[in-house]
Amino acid sequence: MAWMMFAPAAVLIGYLMYRKGQPVQKLSDGIAMLDGDKHQSIKKFFGGLINVLVVIGIIGGVGSSIGLEVPITAKAFSSATGVKYGLPLEIGLFIILFILFAVTVFKGLNGGIDKLSMAHIWLAIGFLVLILFFGPTRYIIGNEAQSLGMLVQKFVPIATNVTPSATQQDTIFYWGWWLSYMPVMGLFIAKISRGKTIRQMLMGMLLYGFTGCALFYAVMGGYALWLQQNGVINLVHILNTQGQAAVIATVIGTLPMKQIMTLLYCVSCFIFLATTISGSAYILSSFTSTPLKQREPTRFNRMSWVIVFMIFAFSLVLVGGFQVLQTISVLAGFPLIGVCVVILMSIHRLVKHDHELVFTPTPASVTERPATVERKSAIHGKLILSPTHSAS
């Protein structure tokens, strides 16, 4: 469900960039182009509204991510080093995060964010391998097989149940959180899907996205369940009395080489936040810039958004409580449901009239082909996300 919430933005951006050679700086760029010069004032208003909702959604989602992660990292760091857990430690972590954000934003997508992303991936895989092979391997695999069966049976009724309850509150929170990341993830997925059909892109999201999430829930969640059910640690009691941060720190503390693993976990969390926030700041600075014309957003613009993220997230940490973070995510993300509907309508219209549209290639392709290229409605019966000049 999470990955399909990212799909509308991914399809629209990928279609416009690679199928039509249309530069996309904002999500509204894919909406405003549909009707030519008709009703410009109305389109400008709705385009601006869409961009405002996107900005609010990203700020809410990213702020909630930092607000969730910093207390957990602080608790884990405290358990590994003996440093007293409290607000001073959290402030110190915020300062380190800000330095990381500043460095990655200054270096841009190449040389900063990409290298941190690869480091985070390998650290995460290392955690999974360690727990799977040195933990209760048979239990984890068997438990996940049972969970997949339950997923098949109960996905639709659980995913569509909006009856107020403690459990459903978590479901609605995740809806809002996922929606708030739709613009960021949509651009990322579109960027790596050049040359794919829309069907291939959607199936890739379902296959790889689902598999990655399932592995983490299976291994980390399965290990935590094993600790609880076998009486190794009473995680339920810790959760009820000390909160989520204490539970995660306790679980990590049961691994071999406790202190080293806890510190590696803290580093992994920092890198995750650094790449997420830096990438989000890059997207927001693009959304809030004048036409860039193949240029990157200015460093000042990107750093401004990093500062906004940090202030907002620190405010959430000061207020405290998972319930506050849930409420912020829902309020910020839910208006994007309307944006999703508009995007889906735009995709339908674009694809339906694909053979009727004539576009000018992007500046990079002007030297390779004449200025205007007319596209057929399909290539071998498929819509391919590829540049206009290379697929005609």
C-alpha angles and dihedrals in degrees: 000000000000094000093047089055086061092048102083094058092041093052095045095047094043093047094050097043101043107020097041104022089235115150112232117204098153134022088242089064088077093051103044096055097063103086105035112226098339120121094357094170092053092047091048091052095049091042090055091046091052091051092049092051090048092052092048091047094051093047091050094047096045093043090052091049092054091043091053097043104044096062090046092050091045091052093048092047090049093052092049099045105025092239109149113261114234147094096306090058091048091050089052091052090050090054092051090047091051091053090050091049092049092052095047093044091049092052094044129211094320116059097011120039096029094055093047090049092055091048090052092049093054093046091051093048089049091055092050094048093047095050095041097051101032096037132060094308098173092047093050094049094045093046092051092050089055091046092053089053091052090048091057092049100042108026098102099043093044096043093051099040110111097170106137111256140128092263095046090051088065090050093053090046090057091047089057094042093051093046091052089059094048096101094046096044091040092059092044094051092045091051093057095041100070110141094019128115118243088250092052091050093051093046090048090053091050095045103041097029094049094043093051093049093044092052093054094046091045097049103033096033093041092051091050091050090050091053090051099043094046094049095243092128131358096231093168091061092047091049093051095045106031106019138234097307092059092048093054093045090050094050092049088048092062093062124099113275090022099193096044092047092048092051091047088051090053091050090049091052091049092051091047091053093043093053094041096048095040091050091046091049089051092052094045092048088053092049092051099044131095113252105309099201096209093321126119119246112270119269089237091058093047093047090049090059092047089056090049090052093049095048092046093047093046089052089053091050091050091051088046134192135096091246091063091052091049092052093049092050093050094047093047099041106039098070086062088072086078090048089053091054092051091047092051091050089050092049091051092051094045094050094042091055096034094123092051098055124092119192138181114241120245116270092259091064100042093094093053101051139017115283096260124043123186115212130211119235093250144006109222086340094303137104105233123197095226136123116280094234096053100046104043 
